[in-house]
Amino acid sequence: MGRDPQLAAVVAVVLVTVATIAIGSYGLRLSRTTSDFYVASRAVSPRWNASAIGGEYLSAASFLGVAGLVLASGTDMLWFPVGYTAGYLVLLVLVAAPLRRSGAYTLPDFAEARLESGRARVAASVLVVGIGWLYLVPQLQGAGIALRAVTGAPTWMGGALVALVVVLNVVAGGMRSITFVQAFQYWLKLTAIAVPMFFILLVWQSAGAPSPAAPGAPRAQVDLTTTLARTVTITSDVATQVVVDGRVDGGAVHDAVPVAPQQRVQIAAGSRVTVPQGEAVPRPVDAAASDGESWLRPLSGASGRSHPVYSTYSIVLALFFGTMGLPHVLVRFYTNPDGRAARRTTLTVIALLGAFYLFPPLYGALGRVYAGDLLISSRADTVVLLLPSRVVPGLGGELLSALTTAGAFAAFLSTSSGLVMSVSGVLHQDLLIWRRRTALRQMPDTMRGFRSATLVSVSVPFVLSLFAGRLSLADTVGLAFAVAASTFCPLLVLGIWWRRLTRAGALAGLAVGGALASAAVLVTMLTGVRQGWVGSLLAQPAAWTVPIAFAVSVGVSLLTPRTLPPHVARTMVRLHTPEDVDVDRSSR
């Protein structure tokens, strides 16, 4: 009897979904107060909190996008995992402990407390929602890509499934529920990405360890077959051939098609394309040259970007400083008992992220050996899902691919849960009802408005994800980091470390940094990454938007000393006084 290779992947998705809902429902029994619901009563231990942060931070870009970028663009893309991890080091040094000592629940709470301004709270609330939605888009987009890759389902279905499960989890138990879910999902993701790679490396080694950076274009180790979802024009730097069952240059073809060096061959959507074993793998004409030397050499232009040096440093800046502006990350530090626990949490997170990020680059590199056809079909983001079944034969490979599918859905669910929790809280407390929270409300009052806020939080990014197919997952997440770095990074760094930051200066920095970065993001998402300096500046805006935001905040503050908050000295003492010193923290 034949075996359905999709069955294992479907079962994996179902099991992850059921486990997520079951663990989330357990958290419902522990969420009895508003403090439980929003910050887990500030009683989460550093180990639990670090696992939960790792669960929500390792998103679609981490699980799928990094490997896809390395496969397509080479070693330049290793800056993504480095930046994702190093961002926590910056967070540890500059923000973690003072932010926890502030006693705030959310970023808008901090903005209001530090600047003593309701307008600052509203501005921060708008940005939290915008950044959260922008970060949610690639999670839902990635869920669609993953489900389509392993089952052939429509791309919208994966996003809809994740949205439904996240709504059930968030509404059910709040932060208590999400903490248990995300901690479980971190260890599931680590297992799902590490175990298959162990078997892939064994097969690779037994085959003589063919190098992903061998001279010339990568050659197919086995017959590589793919069905094109869209029309593509391919070319090659060396002579090769492909077998096509479909339409080539407007005519029907059911045979081998030779591809001369630099020749362009257009293959229509729906065609079945096979690269025979031993032949060089062609590339789309809009992709960079695929020779091993440029793939391996940093800043060689293999990424396809017009100005790779600028793009790389702008990515690094966005990732290093954008982490501290991600609302779903920062809210986790409010669940720690004190500033010391916040610092220990951050150190543990760095170790957990470092362990995970050892693996995605390996998938990208070995995907160049065994899955080069994914570049032809613009499916590089699926290499983690498909590589195990390509390399390990039979049922074993199918089960390993099912395991990576389970890990991918855990990534989508955990990150989306944290984001929806953060965005829904801000929508409910600050924007939908336009009412400032002055005291903890009872659970029934909290839940009435929170359910509608949760539906809004999920619906908007789900619609946006249907139109975000132009960009890779990691690129879309990078844009969210750029907006966060251009807005909340100046507010937090200056608000914590510079006493002279005024209300007017902070508001001006948020407005200018947010407007510039958001405009660049919208243009890039709607038109795609373009060539030339204009395209590079828009696709990676952090290198110019972050300095401008800092300069505006400082300059306007110096020009408007009368808008300095009257109780700033007391606030600064609260932020920087160690926990063992007896000071008044009644606002906690």
N, C-alpha and C positions, 0 to 999 in steps of 0.2 A: 504493500500500500504506500502511495506517495505521501510525503510529509510536507506540510505547508510551512515554509520558512518564516512566514509572518506570524505564526501562531505564538511562538515564544515571546516575541516582542510585544504582542497585544496583551498576553498574560502578565508580562512585566509591568506594563503601564497600569493595568487594572490593580495589581498588587500594591504598587506604590500609592495609587489613589486611595485604595481602601485603608492602607496603613496610615496615610496622612489624616484621613477623616477620623479614624479610630483614635489615634493619639490626640488629635485636636479635641475630640469629644471628652476625653479624659480631663483635659485642661478646663473644660466648662465647669466641672464640679468644684474646681479650686478658685474660680473667679467670682468673688462674692461682693467686692467693693469696686468703686471706680479706680482706686489705686491699683488693685489687682488687675483690672481690665487694661489700663493704659501702661503701667510700668511694673507689673508683677510685684507690687508692694515694695519695690526697691530691695528685694531680698534674694536676687539671683547670684549664686556663687561665681567666682571668676572662671572656673572650669566649665560650668554649664553655659555661662554667658559667652565664653570664647567659642565653644562648639556651635552655639546658636548664631553668633556673628559669622563664623565660617560658613554655616549653612546658608544664611541669607546673602552673604557677600559673593559667594562662588556662583555666579549667575550663568545665564546662557553664554555670555561672552567668555567666561572662564572655561566652562565645560566643553563648548563646541567652537566658539569663535577664535580662541587663541590657536588651537590646532589648525583650523582652517586658514588663518592668516600665515602661519609658518609654512604650511603646504604651498600656498599660492605665492608668498612674497619673500620667504627666506628668513634669515637670522635677524634682520632688522626688527621683526615682530616680537622678538624675545623681550623687547622693552615693555610690552604689555604686562606679562606676568611679573616682571621686576617692579614696574610701577604700581601695579595693584597691591603688591606686598609692601613695598617701601612707603606707600601712602600711610600705612598704619604706624610706621616709625615716626613720620612727621606728626601724626595725630598724637602719638605717645608723648613726644617732646613738648608740643605746643598747647595741646587742647584737653586731653583726656581728663586729668585730675581737676583742673579748674572748672571745667564744664560740669562735672559731677557735683562739685562743691557749690555751684550756683543755685542748686535746689530746683532748677527748672524741669519741666516735663518734656518740652519740645523746643525746637529752634525758635519759633515765635515767642515762647515763654522767655527764653534767654534774651532775645532782642528787646522785649518789653522791659525786663528787669534791668538790663545793663543801660539802656538808653532812656528808661522811664517815659516811654512814648507809645501810645496806642497805635499811631500811624506806622511806627517801626514794626509793630507786631503784625499789622495787616500786610505790609510789604513783604515781610518774611514768610507769612502764610501763603501768599500768592506764589512766591518762589518755591516753597516746599512742594506745593501742588504741581507746579510746572516741571520741576526736576523729577519728582516722583513719576509723573506721567511719561516723561521722556525716557526714564529708565525702565518703566514697565513695558514700553513698546517692544524692545528686543526680546524680553522674556516671552511675551505672547507670540512674537514672530518666530522665535526659536522653537517654541512648542509646535507650531504649525509645520516648520521644516522637519523636525524630528519625526512627527507622526506620519508625514507624507513619505519620508525616506524609508520607514520600516513597514508601513502598511499600504501606502498609496492613497491614503485618505486626502480629501481636500485640505489645503493649508489652513483655512479658517477653523477647522474642526479642533486642531490641537490647542489653539489659543482659547477657543470657547470652553474646552474641557478644563484647562488650567484656571480660567476665570471663574468657572462654576465652583470648583473645589476650594479656591482661595476665598470666595465669598462665604461659603459654608464655614470654613475654619475661622476666619476673622470674626464673623458675627457670633459664632458659637462661644469662643472663650477668650478673645482679646490676646493681650501680651502673654498671659500665663500659658494659654494654649499654644501660641506660636513658638514660645521658647522651647517647649518639649518637642514640637514638630521639627523645628530647624536644627536642634542639636542632633536628633536622629538622622536628619537628612544630610548633615555634613559627613557623618561616618559612612552613610550609604554611598555618597558621591565619591569619597576617597576609595572605598572598596571597589566601586563600579569602574573607576578609571584605572586603578592599579592592577587588579587581578588579570584582566584581559591583556594588559601590556606585558605581564610576565610571560604569558604563553606566546604572544607575538614575538617577543625577543628570542625565545627559544627556537621558533621556526626560522626567524631571520638569521640567527647564528648558524643553524644547521644548513642553511642555503648558501653559506659562504659569506654572510654579512655584506651584501651588495651596498655600496655607498650611495646615500641620497644626494651627495654632491659630486658624483662622477662627472667627468668632462662631457660636454654636450648635453643635449636634451635627455630627460629621463626615459628609460626604455621599459616597456611593459614586461614584467616578470612572468605574467600569465596573460591569457586573452582578457582584455578589459572591455566590457560591454556596458553601454549606457543608452538610455532613451532621452532625447532632448526635450526639455519642457518649453524651450523657446528657440527661435531661429538663431543660429550662431555662425559667424565667419571664422574659420580656423586658418592657421598658417603654421609653418615650421621653419626652424633655422637649419635643419638638415633634411635630406630626402627621406620620406617615409610613406606609408600608405595606411588607409583605414578602409574597413568594410562597412558599407552603408546599405541599409534597407529603408529607403525613403526617397527624398528628393534632394538633389545636389545641383546648385546653380540653376534652379528652375525646372530641371528634368528629373524624371523618375529613374532611380538607380537601385540595383539589387546585386551589387558586385563590389570588388575592391576598387578604391579610388586613390590613385597616386597623388602625393602632395610634394611638389618640387620645393626646394629652398625658397622661402619668401613668397611663394604662390599663395593666393587667397582662394579659399573654397567655402562657399556658402551652403550650409546644410539646414534644411527646413525643420521647424518644430515638429515633434512626433516621430522623427526618423530614429532608427535604431543604429547606433554607431559602435563598431568594434575595432579596437586597436590590437592587432595580432601580437602574440608573444614575440618579443625581441625587437619590435619596431619602436622607433622614437615616438613619444606621445606629443601630438601637436598641441597648440594653445590657441585660445581666442585672440583675435588681432588686437583687442583692447587690453590684453594682459602684457606684462613685461616679459622680456626674453627669459627663457627658462633654462639656460645653460647652468651647469652645476657651479661654476666659478662665481657668477654674479649672485646666485641664490645663497651661496655661503658667505660672500663678502659683505660686511656691513656698509651701509650708505652707498651702495653701488647703483641704486635706482631699480633694483629688482622688485621693489614694492609697487612699481608703476606710478609713483608719485613724482611730480615734476621737480620738486625741490626736496630731496630726501633728508638733507641735513636739517633744514627748518622744520619739516614735518616731524622728524624724530624728536627734536628737542621740545617742540610744542606738545607732542603726546606725553613726553616725560613730565613736563610742567603740569599738564592737566591731571595726570594720574597721581602725582605726588601730592598736589594741593587740593584736588577735587574730592579726595576721600573724606576729608573733614567736613565737606559740605553736603554729604549724602544724608538725607533725613532719616532713612531707615537704619543707617549705621549709628548715627549720633544718639538716636532714641535709646539704643541699647545701653549706653553708658548711664542713663538715668535709672536703669534697673539694678545697678550695683549698689551695695550698701554704703560705700564711701569712696573717696578719691583714691585711696590705696588699692582697693579692689578694682577700680577702673584701670589703674596702671598695670596691675597683674593680668587683668583681662586682655589688655592690648598686647602685652608681651606673649601671652599664650596664643593669641590670634596670629601673630607673625609666624610663630612656629607651625601652626596648623596650615596656614596658607602656603608656607614654604614647602611643606610636605606634599601638598596637592599639586602645586605648580611644577613639580619635577616631571609630570606625566604628559600634559597637553603638547609640549614641544616635541616629545618623542612620537606622538601620534602624527603630528605634522610632518616630521622628517621621514618616518617610515611610510607615510601615505604617499610621499613622492616616489617611493620605490614600488609600492603595490597598488596605488589607487590614483594614478595620474589622470584617469579619465574623468575624475570629479572636477578637474579644472575645465575640461571641454564643456561640461554641462552646467558650469557655474554652481556646483554643489560642494565646494570645498568645506563649508561649514558642517557637512555630514560625515567627515572622515572618521571622527571618533565612533560614530554609530556603525559604520559599514566596514571599517578596517578589520575587526576581529574575524568576521565571516569571510572576508577576502583571503586572509592569511591562514587561518586555522580551518582545515577541511571538515565537512560533515556537521553532525549534530553539535559537536563541541564549539565550533565557530558560531553557530546560530545561538547557542546559549550565552556565549560571551557577548555577542552583539546585543542580545536581550538584556544582559546585565548593564551594558553601557546605556541602553535606552532607558532603563530604570533610573540610572544615575542622572541622565539628562532631564527626565521629568521631575526628579527630586530637586534639581537646580532651578527649574522654572517655578515649581511650587513654593520652594522656600524663599527665594528672592521676592517673588510676587507677593507672598504673604506679608513680609516685612514692609514692603513698599505700600501695599494697600492699607496696612494698619497705620502707617505714618500719615499717608495722605487723607485717609478717612477721618482720623482724629482731628487734623487741622481743618478739613472741610466742615466737620460737625461743630467744632468749638469756635471757629473764627470766621468762616466765610458763608456757609449756608444759612446760619441763623444770625450772623453778625452780632454776636454777643460774647463778651469777654468772660472767661471763667474766673471767678473770684474765690470760689471755694469748691471743694470736692462735692459733686452731686451724687445722689443715690443711683444705684444700678438701673432701676426701671426708667428713670429719666434719661440716663445716658444712652440706653439701648434704643429708645424710641427714635431719636434722630440719627444714631450711628448707622442703623441699617440702610437708610436711604443714602447716606454719605458713602457707604461702602459700594453700593450699586453704581453711583456716579464715578467713584474712583476707578472702577474696573471698566465701565462701559466706554469711556472716552479713549483710553489707550488701546482698547481692543479694536475700535474703529480705525485709529491711526495705524495700528499694526498691519492692517490690510493694504495700506498704501506705502509701506516702508521697505519694499523689496529691493530697492536700488542699492542699498548699503549692506555690507556685511554686519554680522552681529556685533563684533568687537568695535567696528567703526561707529555704530549707533550708540553703544554704551560710552565710547570715548567722547561723543558729543555731550552726553549727560554730564560726564566728568568736567568738561570744559565750562559748562554753565555753572556747575557747583563751585568750581575753582574761581570763577569770575565774580561770584556774589557772596557766598557764605564764608569763603576763606578770608577775604579782607575783613568782614564783620567780626569773625571769631578771633583772628590773630590780633587785630587792632583793639577789639573790644576787651580782650583778656589782658593784653600786654601794654597798651598805650592809654594812659589815663585821660589824654586830651581829645579822644574821639568824641565828637559831638553828635547830637541827633541829626543835624543837617548834613554833616559829613558822612555819617553812616547811610542815611537815606539816599544821598547823592551817589555814593559808591554802589549801593544795591541797584539803583535805577540805571546808571550808566553801564555797569558791568553786565547786568541782566539783559538790558536792551541790545547791547552789541553782540554778546554771545548768543542770545536767542535768535537774533536776525541771521547770524551766520549759520546756525543750526537749521533754521527753517529753509533757507536757500539751498543748503546742501541736501536736506532730506527730500525737497521737492524736485530738484534738478539733477541730483547725483554729484559725485566728485568730478570737478572739471580740471583741466590741465592749466598750467601757467601759474603765475604768482597769485592771481585773484582766486583761482580754485584752491590753491594750497592754503591761503590765508583764511578762506571760508571753511574749508574742511577741517582745519586744525587751528582754531582761533585763540587758544589759551595763551600762546606766546605774546600776543598783543593785548588781549582783553584783560588778563589778570593784572599786568603792570598798570594799565589805564585805570582799572577799578581801585587799586591801592592808591595811585596818585590822586585821583579825584577825592577819595575819602580823606586823605591827609590834607590836601589843599583846601577843601571846603571847611574842614574842621578848624584849620588855622585861621580862616577868614571869618568864622562864626563862633567865637568863644562864648557868646552869650547863650548859645543853645547847649552848653555843657550840662549834663544832668546834675541837679543840685546835690544828689546823694552819691555821686560817683566814688568818693573816697571810701564810704562804707561798703559799696559793692566790690571795689577792688580788694579790700581786706577780706571779704568773704571768699573771693575767688582764690586767693593766694595763701590763706592761713592754713597750716597743716591741721589734720583732724584731731591731733592730741592736744591742741591749744583750745582752751575754753573760750569760745566766742559765741555770740548770739546767732543761731541759725533758725530762728523761729519760723522762717518762711519755708523751711524744709518740712 
